[in-house]
Amino acid sequence: MKWLVSQSEESDGGSPDGKTLTRPKPTIKRPSLYKVLLLNDDFTPMDFVVLILRRFFHKSEPDANQIMLDVHNNGSGLAGIYTFEQAETKVYQVNEFARTHRHPLKCVMERES
């Protein structure tokens, strides 16, 4: 970290030459965001997809049904947008839950552009 030296008009007693050291304001970068998508298959029941959306993504019944229809009609549906760690956790939880219940439903994440 670089320190900035500024000349003060009045000596504040902190430095004999009247100069004070100030820290620069740190720049904060927003984290990258990732889309969490559910992918369509021919075997996972629609009500199971709705259950996933309600349980892991806290969607309302109407929102979960709309996303499920997007998955069914368009091949994929957006479940949510999260930071990398959150998205990675959601993908893992959904894929494990689907596998445990013997459904081929797949959940993936992709970087938001």
Summary of the structure (lengths in Angstrom):
residues: 113
radius of gyration: 25.1
end to end distance: 30.9
largest distance: 78.1
contacts: 284
relative contact order: 0.21
helix: 38%
strand: 26%
